[in-house]
Amino acid sequence: MKKLLIIAIALFSFNASAQDLDLNYERYLIAGKTQAPMIIKDYLNPAMVGLMNTTSSGWYSTAKTHKRFGFDITVNLIGAMVPDSDLNFDISKYDEILIDGKVPTSTTEVATIMGERGGSQNISSSIYSPVNSAISPNGVGISPLFTPSAMLQVGFGIGWGTEIKARFVPKLGDRGFEAGLWGVAIQHSVDQYIPVVKRLPLKISVLAGYTKMNGTWTFNEDDNDWKGSGQHTNFNVQNYTFQLLASTNIPIINAYGGLGYSKSTASYDMKGEYIIDDHNGHVTTMNDPAKSDWDESGISATIGARLSLAFFKIYADWTFKQYNTATVGISFSFR
């Protein structure tokens, strides 16, 4: 389980063998204090937006709530699909960046964190002119293109048609990256108040949930273009979701779905000292040089199916939202 979770969050760390992938986005600090934060935000954007979408998913596979003292233990694997439009961004809109030592005269696209490997540009700056100009970082180059997440989740029935849920990923780390998440939710049956629905093989409920993810990526000195100290980036993602759920209530195979609203925020905060040296006698020290935020909200719709094999449940669903999201999971469920 631990290894599975490490693999799933490795892409968020932008550290899936970072030396091979060349994801050293601190190079964009050559754009200076004003434009570097915006360029780094463009580069990280699909990973952060993807995580805002995955953290709102996977809360349910049925609208039926547990009876009192009933429970489930669930493992979710979630992937937010990255659209082609977010695989690259136009770096020529930033006038501090030079391509091959010149101001670009047309649109020049470079990879975001979720873009392709290769296709890097030789970048320098109108502020600094390093002897060895930087190379724009690559993307992870995976296919299909999605931002993954994995989590352990439990649900517990407290009676009155009400179930409380919790999700958790312990602090895990590898090669300078560490991240974890937690979340809580409550699900309440409403079909119990509707006599006509109580006679049908149909369950209806409402759910409200909150998820928070924190991560820290410490730059490897061997891969870093800039000398300094305390160089790392903090990442934070949080989500609120409110859902109206419905599912069939028949043996073995059931369909389920949800319609709701989610609000997510995310941020990165680049910390530490970075010494930008052009090796021509011009040295600038930047402290805590870049920070940015995301704020997204909207309506989502989910459709899915669940297979019940005694106490074990296997399910999969698809959620339509900003980044369409797929969830698969397996659960041990009692009562």
Number of C-alpha atoms within 10 A of each C-alpha: 9 10 8 13 20 22 15 19 26 22 21 25 24 22 23 19 14 18 13 11 19 21 23 21 23 22 21 23 23 26 23 20 14 12 18 23 21 17 23 22 21 18 28 20 21 26 23 24 22 24 30 32 31 27 28 24 28 25 27 22 29 23 27 25 27 25 17 15 13 16 21 19 18 22 18 20 21 27 25 29 20 22 14 10 9 17 21 20 19 15 23 18 14 15 13 19 26 22 19 15 14 12 16 16 8 9 11 14 16 23 27 30 30 30 25 20 19 16 15 17 20 14 23 27 23 15 14 21 20 17 11 12 20 19 19 25 24 26 25 25 17 13 9 9 18 23 27 24 27 26 25 20 22 19 25 23 23 16 14 13 18 21 24 20 22 19 23 18 20 14 13 17 18 15 15 13 24 21 23 19 22 19 22 19 19 20 27 24 21 19 21 15 9 10 9 9 14 14 9 11 10 18 21 24 22 20 23 20 22 22 23 22 20 17 21 20 22 19 21 15 12 8 12 16 19 19 13 16 14 13 21 20 21 18 21 20 24 23 25 21 23 22 23 19 26 23 23 20 17 11 10 11 15 18 21 25 23 24 17 17 17 22 18 23 19 22 17 22 18 22 19 16 18 22 16 22 19 17 12 10 7 12 12 14 13 17 17 16 19 23 18 13 15 15 14 14 17 12 15 21 17 20 17 21 19 22 17 17 12 11 11 15 19 17 22 21 22 21 23 14 17 19 21 20 25 22 23 20 20 18 20 17 19 16 13
